[in-house]
Amino acid sequence: MKIDANMVDEAVLKELGRRLTTIRLAQNLSQQQLAERAGLGLRTVRRLEQGTTATQLSGFLRICRALGLMDRIDQLMAEPPPSPLDQLRLYESKRRRASGSRVSEPPAEKWTWGKSS
């Protein structure tokens, strides 16, 4: 989902949290490992990934909105491309052809060996 100026803060926070989660998992890190690397508490990492309102981040978004910078947040943390497994699942779920009509045909004459037509 593209982040733009028309999105409400809660939607932006949820999308940023979803992207953080995707990036963390792509780097094969647990929430605890990320918290330790970032010098944050586990609860803070969980809240950021859930997109729950954080006062500082919400204020940051309001400032970005006031300055007309909301479209740039999408560039700051672009959505990661789908993983190969996600691409495979998407490909498998697409219809590959139309089923056509299901008109019943009259039964064909039974063919046997030695019978010439």
Biopython code that builds the backbone (N, CA, C, O; Angstrom):
import numpy as np
from Bio.PDB.StructureBuilder import StructureBuilder

atoms = [
    (1, "MET", "N", (0.851, -1.167, 0.000)),
    (1, "MET", "CA", (0.000, 0.000, 0.000)),
    (1, "MET", "C", (0.902, 1.238, 0.000)),
    (1, "MET", "O", (1.843, 1.332, 0.789)),
    (2, "LYS", "N", (0.609, 2.164, -0.877)),
    (2, "LYS", "CA", (1.393, 3.381, -0.965)),
    (2, "LYS", "C", (0.951, 4.349, 0.127)),
    (2, "LYS", "O", (-0.243, 4.523, 0.368)),
    (3, "ILE", "N", (1.908, 4.967, 0.774)),
    (3, "ILE", "CA", (1.618, 5.964, 1.799)),
    (3, "ILE", "C", (1.508, 7.304, 1.113)),
    (3, "ILE", "O", (2.396, 7.700, 0.358)),
    (4, "ASP", "N", (0.409, 8.007, 1.378)),
    (4, "ASP", "CA", (0.251, 9.334, 0.788)),
    (4, "ASP", "C", (-0.423, 10.276, 1.776)),
    (4, "ASP", "O", (-0.803, 9.879, 2.877)),
    (5, "ALA", "N", (-0.561, 11.514, 1.367)),
    (5, "ALA", "CA", (-1.065, 12.569, 2.246)),
    (5, "ALA", "C", (-2.529, 12.379, 2.629)),
    (5, "ALA", "O", (-2.979, 12.978, 3.606)),
    (6, "ASN", "N", (-3.277, 11.575, 1.905)),
    (6, "ASN", "CA", (-4.699, 11.392, 2.195)),
    (6, "ASN", "C", (-4.963, 10.361, 3.279)),
    (6, "ASN", "O", (-6.096, 10.230, 3.743)),
    (7, "MET", "N", (-3.945, 9.633, 3.686)),
    (7, "MET", "CA", (-4.121, 8.597, 4.705)),
    (7, "MET", "C", (-4.146, 9.217, 6.100)),
    (7, "MET", "O", (-3.420, 10.171, 6.382)),
    (8, "VAL", "N", (-4.983, 8.668, 6.958)),
    (8, "VAL", "CA", (-5.003, 9.122, 8.346)),
    (8, "VAL", "C", (-3.780, 8.550, 9.062)),
    (8, "VAL", "O", (-3.210, 7.548, 8.629)),
    (9, "ASP", "N", (-3.384, 9.192, 10.159)),
    (9, "ASP", "CA", (-2.174, 8.788, 10.890)),
    (9, "ASP", "C", (-2.182, 7.310, 11.263)),
    (9, "ASP", "O", (-1.166, 6.628, 11.130)),
    (10, "GLU", "N", (-3.332, 6.813, 11.733)),
    (10, "GLU", "CA", (-3.409, 5.421, 12.175)),
    (10, "GLU", "C", (-3.106, 4.462, 11.030)),
    (10, "GLU", "O", (-2.431, 3.451, 11.226)),
    (11, "ALA", "N", (-3.604, 4.778, 9.834)),
    (11, "ALA", "CA", (-3.342, 3.923, 8.675)),
    (11, "ALA", "C", (-1.864, 3.961, 8.296)),
    (11, "ALA", "O", (-1.291, 2.935, 7.928)),
    (12, "VAL", "N", (-1.243, 5.140, 8.384)),
    (12, "VAL", "CA", (0.185, 5.260, 8.081)),
    (12, "VAL", "C", (0.998, 4.462, 9.092)),
    (12, "VAL", "O", (1.927, 3.747, 8.717)),
    (13, "LEU", "N", (0.656, 4.581, 10.367)),
    (13, "LEU", "CA", (1.377, 3.857, 11.411)),
    (13, "LEU", "C", (1.249, 2.343, 11.212)),
    (13, "LEU", "O", (2.231, 1.617, 11.367)),
    (14, "LYS", "N", (0.058, 1.867, 10.874)),
    (14, "LYS", "CA", (-0.140, 0.430, 10.642)),
    (14, "LYS", "C", (0.676, -0.035, 9.440)),
    (14, "LYS", "O", (1.292, -1.100, 9.483)),
    (15, "GLU", "N", (0.686, 0.755, 8.368)),
    (15, "GLU", "CA", (1.454, 0.372, 7.176)),
    (15, "GLU", "C", (2.946, 0.369, 7.472)),
    (15, "GLU", "O", (3.661, -0.535, 7.040)),
    (16, "LEU", "N", (3.423, 1.374, 8.205)),
    (16, "LEU", "CA", (4.838, 1.400, 8.582)),
    (16, "LEU", "C", (5.176, 0.198, 9.462)),
    (16, "LEU", "O", (6.235, -0.411, 9.309)),
    (17, "GLY", "N", (4.282, -0.136, 10.376)),
    (17, "GLY", "CA", (4.493, -1.302, 11.240)),
    (17, "GLY", "C", (4.538, -2.591, 10.449)),
    (17, "GLY", "O", (5.358, -3.467, 10.724)),
    (18, "ARG", "N", (3.654, -2.711, 9.461)),
    (18, "ARG", "CA", (3.647, -3.908, 8.616)),
    (18, "ARG", "C", (4.961, -4.018, 7.841)),
    (18, "ARG", "O", (5.528, -5.103, 7.717)),
    (19, "ARG", "N", (5.431, -2.898, 7.327)),
    (19, "ARG", "CA", (6.692, -2.900, 6.578)),
    (19, "ARG", "C", (7.870, -3.235, 7.490)),
    (19, "ARG", "O", (8.771, -3.978, 7.103)),
    (20, "LEU", "N", (7.856, -2.681, 8.704)),
    (20, "LEU", "CA", (8.920, -3.004, 9.656)),
    (20, "LEU", "C", (8.947, -4.508, 9.931)),
    (20, "LEU", "O", (10.013, -5.123, 9.951)),
    (21, "THR", "N", (7.787, -5.084, 10.139)),
    (21, "THR", "CA", (7.698, -6.517, 10.413)),
    (21, "THR", "C", (8.250, -7.322, 9.244)),
    (21, "THR", "O", (9.025, -8.257, 9.443)),
    (22, "THR", "N", (7.855, -6.963, 8.027)),
    (22, "THR", "CA", (8.308, -7.673, 6.836)),
    (22, "THR", "C", (9.822, -7.593, 6.696)),
    (22, "THR", "O", (10.476, -8.591, 6.392)),
    (23, "ILE", "N", (10.375, -6.409, 6.916)),
    (23, "ILE", "CA", (11.821, -6.214, 6.801)),
    (23, "ILE", "C", (12.555, -6.993, 7.891)),
    (23, "ILE", "O", (13.587, -7.613, 7.634)),
    (24, "ARG", "N", (12.013, -6.956, 9.115)),
    (24, "ARG", "CA", (12.637, -7.692, 10.231)),
    (24, "ARG", "C", (12.668, -9.179, 9.936)),
    (24, "ARG", "O", (13.692, -9.834, 10.131)),
    (25, "LEU", "N", (11.548, -9.716, 9.465)),
    (25, "LEU", "CA", (11.484, -11.144, 9.171)),
    (25, "LEU", "C", (12.393, -11.516, 7.999)),
    (25, "LEU", "O", (12.982, -12.597, 7.990)),
    (26, "ALA", "N", (12.510, -10.630, 7.015)),
    (26, "ALA", "CA", (13.405, -10.891, 5.878)),
    (26, "ALA", "C", (14.859, -10.969, 6.345)),
    (26, "ALA", "O", (15.677, -11.656, 5.734)),
    (27, "GLN", "N", (15.174, -10.262, 7.430)),
    (27, "GLN", "CA", (16.528, -10.295, 7.987)),
    (27, "GLN", "C", (16.674, -11.390, 9.043)),
    (27, "GLN", "O", (17.706, -11.504, 9.705)),
    (28, "ASN", "N", (15.615, -12.195, 9.184)),
    (28, "ASN", "CA", (15.609, -13.336, 10.103)),
    (28, "ASN", "C", (15.908, -12.929, 11.544)),
    (28, "ASN", "O", (16.692, -13.578, 12.236)),
    (29, "LEU", "N", (15.268, -11.841, 11.982)),
    (29, "LEU", "CA", (15.444, -11.360, 13.348)),
    (29, "LEU", "C", (14.153, -11.544, 14.124)),
    (29, "LEU", "O", (13.061, -11.381, 13.581)),
    (30, "SER", "N", (14.288, -11.885, 15.396)),
    (30, "SER", "CA", (13.123, -11.903, 16.271)),
    (30, "SER", "C", (12.882, -10.478, 16.761)),
    (30, "SER", "O", (13.739, -9.606, 16.614)),
    (31, "GLN", "N", (11.721, -10.256, 17.338)),
    (31, "GLN", "CA", (11.452, -8.930, 17.904)),
    (31, "GLN", "C", (12.453, -8.619, 19.007)),
    (31, "GLN", "O", (12.912, -7.484, 19.140)),
    (32, "GLN", "N", (12.782, -9.624, 19.790)),
    (32, "GLN", "CA", (13.742, -9.428, 20.885)),
    (32, "GLN", "C", (15.114, -9.034, 20.338)),
    (32, "GLN", "O", (15.752, -8.125, 20.869)),
    (33, "GLN", "N", (15.567, -9.703, 19.295)),
    (33, "GLN", "CA", (16.872, -9.378, 18.703)),
    (33, "GLN", "C", (16.879, -7.952, 18.149)),
    (33, "GLN", "O", (17.852, -7.217, 18.312)),
    (34, "LEU", "N", (15.778, -7.574, 17.492)),
    (34, "LEU", "CA", (15.689, -6.216, 16.959)),
    (34, "LEU", "C", (15.701, -5.192, 18.085)),
    (34, "LEU", "O", (16.363, -4.159, 17.980)),
    (35, "ALA", "N", (14.980, -5.470, 19.149)),
    (35, "ALA", "CA", (14.941, -4.555, 20.296)),
    (35, "ALA", "C", (16.341, -4.363, 20.872)),
    (35, "ALA", "O", (16.740, -3.242, 21.187)),
    (36, "GLU", "N", (17.082, -5.456, 21.007)),
    (36, "GLU", "CA", (18.442, -5.357, 21.535)),
    (36, "GLU", "C", (19.348, -4.561, 20.603)),
    (36, "GLU", "O", (20.130, -3.729, 21.062)),
    (37, "ARG", "N", (19.248, -4.808, 19.299)),
    (37, "ARG", "CA", (20.067, -4.077, 18.326)),
    (37, "ARG", "C", (19.760, -2.585, 18.328)),
    (37, "ARG", "O", (20.657, -1.751, 18.200)),
    (38, "ALA", "N", (18.469, -2.261, 18.474)),
    (38, "ALA", "CA", (18.049, -0.863, 18.407)),
    (38, "ALA", "C", (18.158, -0.155, 19.751)),
    (38, "ALA", "O", (18.014, 1.065, 19.824)),
    (39, "GLY", "N", (18.413, -0.917, 20.819)),
    (39, "GLY", "CA", (18.471, -0.316, 22.141)),
    (39, "GLY", "C", (17.099, 0.101, 22.646)),
    (39, "GLY", "O", (16.958, 1.097, 23.355)),
    (40, "LEU", "N", (16.091, -0.677, 22.271)),
    (40, "LEU", "CA", (14.708, -0.398, 22.682)),
    (40, "LEU", "C", (14.181, -1.570, 23.484)),
    (40, "LEU", "O", (14.772, -2.649, 23.511)),
    (41, "GLY", "N", (13.070, -1.336, 24.125)),
    (41, "GLY", "CA", (12.397, -2.408, 24.828)),
    (41, "GLY", "C", (11.595, -3.251, 23.849)),
    (41, "GLY", "O", (11.168, -2.769, 22.801)),
    (42, "LEU", "N", (11.395, -4.517, 24.204)),
    (42, "LEU", "CA", (10.612, -5.421, 23.368)),
    (42, "LEU", "C", (9.203, -4.874, 23.152)),
    (42, "LEU", "O", (8.651, -4.979, 22.057)),
    (43, "ARG", "N", (8.636, -4.298, 24.184)),
    (43, "ARG", "CA", (7.276, -3.742, 24.091)),
    (43, "ARG", "C", (7.220, -2.618, 23.058)),
    (43, "ARG", "O", (6.232, -2.496, 22.333)),
    (44, "THR", "N", (8.259, -1.805, 22.983)),
    (44, "THR", "CA", (8.294, -0.712, 22.014)),
    (44, "THR", "C", (8.312, -1.266, 20.595)),
    (44, "THR", "O", (7.601, -0.764, 19.724)),
    (45, "VAL", "N", (9.119, -2.295, 20.357)),
    (45, "VAL", "CA", (9.186, -2.908, 19.027)),
    (45, "VAL", "C", (7.827, -3.495, 18.662)),
    (45, "VAL", "O", (7.356, -3.328, 17.537)),
    (46, "ARG", "N", (7.200, -4.182, 19.610)),
    (46, "ARG", "CA", (5.874, -4.763, 19.347)),
    (46, "ARG", "C", (4.863, -3.683, 18.989)),
    (46, "ARG", "O", (4.093, -3.843, 18.043)),
    (47, "ARG", "N", (4.860, -2.598, 19.728)),
    (47, "ARG", "CA", (3.922, -1.508, 19.453)),
    (47, "ARG", "C", (4.171, -0.877, 18.083)),
    (47, "ARG", "O", (3.230, -0.569, 17.351)),
    (48, "LEU", "N", (5.444, -0.688, 17.745)),
    (48, "LEU", "CA", (5.749, -0.114, 16.431)),
    (48, "LEU", "C", (5.277, -1.036, 15.313)),
    (48, "LEU", "O", (4.719, -0.566, 14.322)),
    (49, "GLU", "N", (5.491, -2.330, 15.457)),
    (49, "GLU", "CA", (5.068, -3.269, 14.431)),
    (49, "GLU", "C", (3.551, -3.393, 14.346)),
    (49, "GLU", "O", (3.004, -3.658, 13.275)),
    (50, "GLN", "N", (2.880, -3.203, 15.461)),
    (50, "GLN", "CA", (1.416, -3.247, 15.456)),
    (50, "GLN", "C", (0.824, -1.948, 14.941)),
    (50, "GLN", "O", (-0.357, -1.886, 14.597)),
    (51, "GLY", "N", (1.647, -0.911, 14.889)),
    (51, "GLY", "CA", (1.158, 0.383, 14.420)),
    (51, "GLY", "C", (0.319, 1.111, 15.443)),
    (51, "GLY", "O", (-0.439, 2.017, 15.094)),
    (52, "THR", "N", (0.442, 0.726, 16.709)),
    (52, "THR", "CA", (-0.298, 1.436, 17.746)),
    (52, "THR", "C", (0.303, 2.826, 17.909)),
    (52, "THR", "O", (1.505, 3.017, 17.721)),
    (53, "THR", "N", (-0.512, 3.762, 18.249)),
    (53, "THR", "CA", (-0.089, 5.148, 18.306)),
    (53, "THR", "C", (0.998, 5.359, 19.340)),
    (53, "THR", "O", (0.832, 5.067, 20.525)),
    (54, "ALA", "N", (2.092, 5.863, 18.864)),
    (54, "ALA", "CA", (3.194, 6.262, 19.732)),
    (54, "ALA", "C", (3.255, 7.785, 19.672)),
    (54, "ALA", "O", (3.263, 8.363, 18.585)),
    (55, "THR", "N", (3.296, 8.428, 20.814)),
    (55, "THR", "CA", (3.231, 9.879, 20.863)),
    (55, "THR", "C", (4.295, 10.534, 19.985)),
    (55, "THR", "O", (3.983, 11.438, 19.211)),
    (56, "GLN", "N", (5.538, 10.090, 20.096)),
    (56, "GLN", "CA", (6.608, 10.716, 19.330)),
    (56, "GLN", "C", (6.429, 10.494, 17.832)),
    (56, "GLN", "O", (6.599, 11.423, 17.043)),
    (57, "LEU", "N", (6.090, 9.280, 17.439)),
    (57, "LEU", "CA", (5.923, 8.974, 16.024)),
    (57, "LEU", "C", (4.690, 9.664, 15.462)),
    (57, "LEU", "O", (4.701, 10.125, 14.320)),
    (58, "SER", "N", (3.642, 9.737, 16.245)),
    (58, "SER", "CA", (2.440, 10.426, 15.805)),
    (58, "SER", "C", (2.728, 11.914, 15.602)),
    (58, "SER", "O", (2.258, 12.517, 14.637)),
    (59, "GLY", "N", (3.502, 12.500, 16.515)),
    (59, "GLY", "CA", (3.900, 13.896, 16.354)),
    (59, "GLY", "C", (4.757, 14.088, 15.117)),
    (59, "GLY", "O", (4.614, 15.079, 14.401)),
    (60, "PHE", "N", (5.643, 13.143, 14.867)),
    (60, "PHE", "CA", (6.479, 13.187, 13.673)),
    (60, "PHE", "C", (5.618, 13.174, 12.414)),
    (60, "PHE", "O", (5.874, 13.926, 11.473)),
    (61, "LEU", "N", (4.602, 12.322, 12.400)),
    (61, "LEU", "CA", (3.709, 12.263, 11.240)),
    (61, "LEU", "C", (2.946, 13.567, 11.057)),
    (61, "LEU", "O", (2.739, 14.013, 9.929)),
    (62, "ARG", "N", (2.531, 14.176, 12.150)),
    (62, "ARG", "CA", (1.811, 15.448, 12.048)),
    (62, "ARG", "C", (2.700, 16.548, 11.475)),
    (62, "ARG", "O", (2.247, 17.379, 10.688)),
    (63, "ILE", "N", (3.957, 16.541, 11.876)),
    (63, "ILE", "CA", (4.895, 17.525, 11.341)),
    (63, "ILE", "C", (5.111, 17.275, 9.848)),
    (63, "ILE", "O", (5.106, 18.212, 9.051)),
    (64, "CYS", "N", (5.299, 16.010, 9.475)),
    (64, "CYS", "CA", (5.475, 15.673, 8.060)),
    (64, "CYS", "C", (4.262, 16.093, 7.238)),
    (64, "CYS", "O", (4.402, 16.611, 6.130)),
    (65, "ARG", "N", (3.074, 15.867, 7.787)),
    (65, "ARG", "CA", (1.854, 16.255, 7.083)),
    (65, "ARG", "C", (1.796, 17.777, 6.922)),
    (65, "ARG", "O", (1.444, 18.280, 5.855)),
    (66, "ALA", "N", (2.140, 18.502, 7.982)),
    (66, "ALA", "CA", (2.100, 19.967, 7.944)),
    (66, "ALA", "C", (3.098, 20.531, 6.942)),
    (66, "ALA", "O", (2.864, 21.584, 6.349)),
    (67, "LEU", "N", (4.215, 19.826, 6.754)),
    (67, "LEU", "CA", (5.248, 20.287, 5.832)),
    (67, "LEU", "C", (5.072, 19.725, 4.421)),
    (67, "LEU", "O", (5.877, 20.011, 3.535)),
    (68, "GLY", "N", (4.021, 18.926, 4.209)),
    (68, "GLY", "CA", (3.781, 18.346, 2.894)),
    (68, "GLY", "C", (4.761, 17.237, 2.547)),
    (68, "GLY", "O", (5.093, 17.051, 1.377)),
    (69, "LEU", "N", (5.227, 16.500, 3.546)),
    (69, "LEU", "CA", (6.245, 15.474, 3.331)),
    (69, "LEU", "C", (5.714, 14.041, 3.404)),
    (69, "LEU", "O", (6.501, 13.095, 3.380)),
    (70, "MET", "N", (4.409, 13.869, 3.492)),
    (70, "MET", "CA", (3.860, 12.522, 3.676)),
    (70, "MET", "C", (4.219, 11.590, 2.520)),
    (70, "MET", "O", (4.468, 10.405, 2.744)),
    (71, "ASP", "N", (4.250, 12.098, 1.297)),
    (71, "ASP", "CA", (4.597, 11.247, 0.165)),
    (71, "ASP", "C", (6.040, 10.763, 0.254)),
    (71, "ASP", "O", (6.378, 9.718, -0.301)),
    (72, "ARG", "N", (6.881, 11.506, 0.941)),
    (72, "ARG", "CA", (8.292, 11.123, 1.047)),
    (72, "ARG", "C", (8.514, 10.001, 2.056)),
    (72, "ARG", "O", (9.543, 9.328, 2.011)),
    (73, "ILE", "N", (7.570, 9.792, 2.960)),
    (73, "ILE", "CA", (7.701, 8.705, 3.921)),
    (73, "ILE", "C", (7.725, 7.373, 3.180)),
    (73, "ILE", "O", (8.420, 6.440, 3.582)),
    (74, "ASP", "N", (6.964, 7.292, 2.100)),
    (74, "ASP", "CA", (6.952, 6.080, 1.298)),
    (74, "ASP", "C", (8.336, 5.806, 0.719)),
    (74, "ASP", "O", (8.737, 4.648, 0.594)),
    (75, "GLN", "N", (9.064, 6.853, 0.367)),
    (75, "GLN", "CA", (10.421, 6.694, -0.149)),
    (75, "GLN", "C", (11.401, 6.364, 0.971)),
    (75, "GLN", "O", (12.359, 5.618, 0.769)),
    (76, "LEU", "N", (11.158, 6.920, 2.144)),
    (76, "LEU", "CA", (12.028, 6.683, 3.282)),
    (76, "LEU", "C", (12.111, 5.199, 3.623)),
    (76, "LEU", "O", (13.189, 4.665, 3.884)),
    (77, "MET", "N", (10.963, 4.552, 3.615)),
    (77, "MET", "CA", (10.916, 3.130, 3.935)),
    (77, "MET", "C", (9.986, 2.472, 2.922)),
    (77, "MET", "O", (8.815, 2.216, 3.205)),
    (78, "ALA", "N", (10.527, 2.206, 1.742)),
    (78, "ALA", "CA", (9.733, 1.620, 0.665)),
    (78, "ALA", "C", (9.250, 0.233, 1.035)),
    (78, "ALA", "O", (9.884, -0.483, 1.809)),
    (79, "GLU", "N", (8.121, -0.126, 0.468)),
    (79, "GLU", "CA", (7.568, -1.454, 0.715)),
    (79, "GLU", "C", (8.489, -2.494, 0.094)),
    (79, "GLU", "O", (8.846, -2.383, -1.079)),
    (80, "PRO", "N", (8.878, -3.505, 0.869)),
    (80, "PRO", "CA", (9.757, -4.535, 0.323)),
    (80, "PRO", "C", (9.040, -5.335, -0.759)),
    (80, "PRO", "O", (7.822, -5.501, -0.701)),
    (81, "PRO", "N", (9.785, -5.833, -1.746)),
    (81, "PRO", "CA", (9.141, -6.632, -2.794)),
    (81, "PRO", "C", (8.641, -7.944, -2.201)),
    (81, "PRO", "O", (9.147, -8.396, -1.174)),
    (82, "PRO", "N", (7.649, -8.558, -2.847)),
    (82, "PRO", "CA", (7.154, -9.831, -2.332)),
    (82, "PRO", "C", (8.243, -10.898, -2.390)),
    (82, "PRO", "O", (9.072, -10.915, -3.300)),
    (83, "SER", "N", (8.221, -11.770, -1.417)),
    (83, "SER", "CA", (9.199, -12.851, -1.375)),
    (83, "SER", "C", (8.902, -13.830, -2.515)),
    (83, "SER", "O", (7.794, -13.830, -3.052)),
    (84, "PRO", "N", (9.869, -14.656, -2.888)),
    (84, "PRO", "CA", (9.609, -15.647, -3.938)),
    (84, "PRO", "C", (8.428, -16.560, -3.615)),
    (84, "PRO", "O", (7.672, -16.937, -4.511)),
    (85, "LEU", "N", (8.268, -16.917, -2.338)),
    (85, "LEU", "CA", (7.123, -17.763, -1.965)),
    (85, "LEU", "C", (5.807, -17.028, -2.159)),
    (85, "LEU", "O", (4.831, -17.612, -2.630)),
    (86, "ASP", "N", (5.773, -15.732, -1.794)),
    (86, "ASP", "CA", (4.558, -14.950, -1.998)),
    (86, "ASP", "C", (4.234, -14.831, -3.486)),
    (86, "ASP", "O", (3.071, -14.910, -3.879)),
    (87, "GLN", "N", (5.256, -14.643, -4.305)),
    (87, "GLN", "CA", (5.042, -14.551, -5.746)),
    (87, "GLN", "C", (4.496, -15.867, -6.296)),
    (87, "GLN", "O", (3.608, -15.864, -7.148)),
    (88, "LEU", "N", (5.022, -16.984, -5.812)),
    (88, "LEU", "CA", (4.540, -18.291, -6.247)),
    (88, "LEU", "C", (3.084, -18.496, -5.847)),
    (88, "LEU", "O", (2.277, -18.973, -6.645)),
    (89, "ARG", "N", (2.752, -18.135, -4.615)),
    (89, "ARG", "CA", (1.357, -18.277, -4.158)),
    (89, "ARG", "C", (0.420, -17.406, -4.990)),
    (89, "ARG", "O", (-0.684, -17.829, -5.334)),
    (90, "LEU", "N", (0.854, -16.200, -5.310)),
    (90, "LEU", "CA", (0.045, -15.297, -6.115)),
    (90, "LEU", "C", (-0.153, -15.884, -7.500)),
    (90, "LEU", "O", (-1.263, -15.842, -8.031)),
    (91, "TYR", "N", (0.904, -16.432, -8.100)),
    (91, "TYR", "CA", (0.814, -17.026, -9.425)),
    (91, "TYR", "C", (-0.113, -18.237, -9.419)),
    (91, "TYR", "O", (-0.917, -18.413, -10.335)),
    (92, "GLU", "N", (0.000, -19.072, -8.385)),
    (92, "GLU", "CA", (-0.818, -20.276, -8.316)),
    (92, "GLU", "C", (-2.292, -19.964, -8.118)),
    (92, "GLU", "O", (-3.152, -20.735, -8.546)),
    (93, "SER", "N", (-2.593, -18.845, -7.477)),
    (93, "SER", "CA", (-3.989, -18.526, -7.190)),
    (93, "SER", "C", (-4.689, -17.858, -8.369)),
    (93, "SER", "O", (-5.915, -17.753, -8.370)),
    (94, "LYS", "N", (-3.939, -17.405, -9.375)),
    (94, "LYS", "CA", (-4.559, -16.755, -10.529)),
    (94, "LYS", "C", (-5.191, -17.814, -11.431)),
    (94, "LYS", "O", (-4.680, -18.924, -11.579)),
    (95, "ARG", "N", (-6.304, -17.434, -12.018)),
    (95, "ARG", "CA", (-6.918, -18.316, -13.003)),
    (95, "ARG", "C", (-6.068, -18.286, -14.254)),
    (95, "ARG", "O", (-5.622, -17.219, -14.678)),
    (96, "ARG", "N", (-5.844, -19.415, -14.836)),
    (96, "ARG", "CA", (-4.988, -19.491, -16.020)),
    (96, "ARG", "C", (-5.790, -19.558, -17.314)),
    (96, "ARG", "O", (-5.277, -19.215, -18.379)),
    (97, "ARG", "N", (-7.054, -19.999, -17.232)),
    (97, "ARG", "CA", (-7.885, -20.060, -18.422)),
    (97, "ARG", "C", (-9.347, -20.102, -18.014)),
    (97, "ARG", "O", (-9.684, -20.401, -16.868)),
    (98, "ALA", "N", (-10.197, -19.800, -18.963)),
    (98, "ALA", "CA", (-11.637, -19.839, -18.719)),
    (98, "ALA", "C", (-12.096, -21.286, -18.755)),
    (98, "ALA", "O", (-11.511, -22.116, -19.450)),
    (99, "SER", "N", (-13.123, -21.576, -18.021)),
    (99, "SER", "CA", (-13.602, -22.952, -17.963)),
    (99, "SER", "C", (-14.487, -23.280, -19.155)),
    (99, "SER", "O", (-14.676, -24.453, -19.478)),
    (100, "GLY", "N", (-15.028, -22.273, -19.809)),
    (100, "GLY", "CA", (-15.885, -22.530, -20.967)),
    (100, "GLY", "C", (-17.264, -22.987, -20.542)),
    (100, "GLY", "O", (-17.563, -23.122, -19.356)),
    (101, "SER", "N", (-18.103, -23.225, -21.552)),
    (101, "SER", "CA", (-19.459, -23.677, -21.229)),
    (101, "SER", "C", (-19.453, -25.176, -20.993)),
    (101, "SER", "O", (-18.597, -25.901, -21.500)),
    (102, "ARG", "N", (-20.390, -25.608, -20.241)),
    (102, "ARG", "CA", (-20.464, -27.018, -19.882)),
    (102, "ARG", "C", (-21.685, -27.660, -20.568)),
    (102, "ARG", "O", (-22.604, -28.147, -19.909)),
    (103, "VAL", "N", (-21.663, -27.644, -21.891)),
    (103, "VAL", "CA", (-22.752, -28.259, -22.665)),
    (103, "VAL", "C", (-22.452, -29.741, -22.795)),
    (103, "VAL", "O", (-21.351, -30.140, -23.172)),
    (104, "SER", "N", (-23.447, -30.540, -22.478)),
    (104, "SER", "CA", (-23.208, -31.982, -22.577)),
    (104, "SER", "C", (-23.351, -32.404, -24.034)),
    (104, "SER", "O", (-24.294, -31.998, -24.714)),
    (105, "GLU", "N", (-22.426, -33.208, -24.507)),
    (105, "GLU", "CA", (-22.431, -33.710, -25.872)),
    (105, "GLU", "C", (-23.073, -35.095, -25.868)),
    (105, "GLU", "O", (-23.039, -35.801, -24.861)),
    (106, "PRO", "N", (-23.653, -35.471, -26.997)),
    (106, "PRO", "CA", (-24.241, -36.817, -27.037)),
    (106, "PRO", "C", (-23.130, -37.850, -26.898)),
    (106, "PRO", "O", (-22.015, -37.625, -27.370)),
    (107, "PRO", "N", (-23.414, -38.960, -26.268)),
    (107, "PRO", "CA", (-22.374, -39.973, -26.071)),
    (107, "PRO", "C", (-21.845, -40.472, -27.421)),
    (107, "PRO", "O", (-22.616, -40.730, -28.346)),
    (108, "ALA", "N", (-20.546, -40.599, -27.515)),
    (108, "ALA", "CA", (-19.920, -41.081, -28.744)),
    (108, "ALA", "C", (-20.121, -42.579, -28.860)),
    (108, "ALA", "O", (-20.273, -43.285, -27.863)),
    (109, "GLU", "N", (-20.119, -43.055, -30.112)),
    (109, "GLU", "CA", (-20.264, -44.489, -30.333)),
    (109, "GLU", "C", (-19.043, -45.196, -29.776)),
    (109, "GLU", "O", (-17.916, -44.742, -29.972)),
    (110, "LYS", "N", (-19.250, -46.261, -29.110)),
    (110, "LYS", "CA", (-18.152, -46.991, -28.495)),
    (110, "LYS", "C", (-17.281, -47.594, -29.585)),
    (110, "LYS", "O", (-17.779, -48.259, -30.494)),
    (111, "TRP", "N", (-15.995, -47.361, -29.489)),
    (111, "TRP", "CA", (-15.035, -47.851, -30.480)),
    (111, "TRP", "C", (-14.432, -49.160, -30.018)),
    (111, "TRP", "O", (-14.120, -49.308, -28.836)),
    (112, "THR", "N", (-14.265, -50.095, -30.900)),
    (112, "THR", "CA", (-13.644, -51.375, -30.576)),
    (112, "THR", "C", (-12.618, -51.712, -31.630)),
    (112, "THR", "O", (-12.679, -51.188, -32.742)),
    (113, "TRP", "N", (-11.679, -52.574, -31.304)),
    (113, "TRP", "CA", (-10.633, -53.013, -32.242)),
    (113, "TRP", "C", (-11.262, -53.826, -33.377)),
    (113, "TRP", "O", (-12.211, -54.586, -33.182)),
    (114, "GLY", "N", (-10.704, -53.637, -34.543)),
    (114, "GLY", "CA", (-11.158, -54.423, -35.688)),
    (114, "GLY", "C", (-12.375, -53.849, -36.364)),
    (114, "GLY", "O", (-12.785, -54.342, -37.415)),
    (115, "LYS", "N", (-12.951, -52.846, -35.803)),
    (115, "LYS", "CA", (-14.131, -52.242, -36.394)),
    (115, "LYS", "C", (-13.669, -51.132, -37.309)),
    (115, "LYS", "O", (-12.956, -50.237, -36.855)),
    (116, "SER", "N", (-14.040, -51.148, -38.571)),
    (116, "SER", "CA", (-13.617, -50.095, -39.475)),
    (116, "SER", "C", (-14.741, -49.093, -39.646)),
    (116, "SER", "O", (-15.923, -49.434, -39.594)),
    (117, "SER", "N", (-14.336, -47.832, -39.853)),
    (117, "SER", "CA", (-15.338, -46.780, -40.000)),
    (117, "SER", "C", (-15.545, -46.457, -41.448)),
    (117, "SER", "O", (-16.355, -45.591, -41.778)),
]
sb = StructureBuilder()
sb.init_structure("model")
sb.init_model(0)
sb.init_chain("A")
sb.init_seg("    ")
for serial, (resi, resn, name, xyz) in enumerate(atoms, 1):
    if name == "N":
        sb.init_residue(resn, " ", resi, " ")
    sb.init_atom(name, np.array(xyz, "f"), 0.0, 1.0, " ", f" {name:<3s}", serial, name[0])
structure = sb.get_structure()
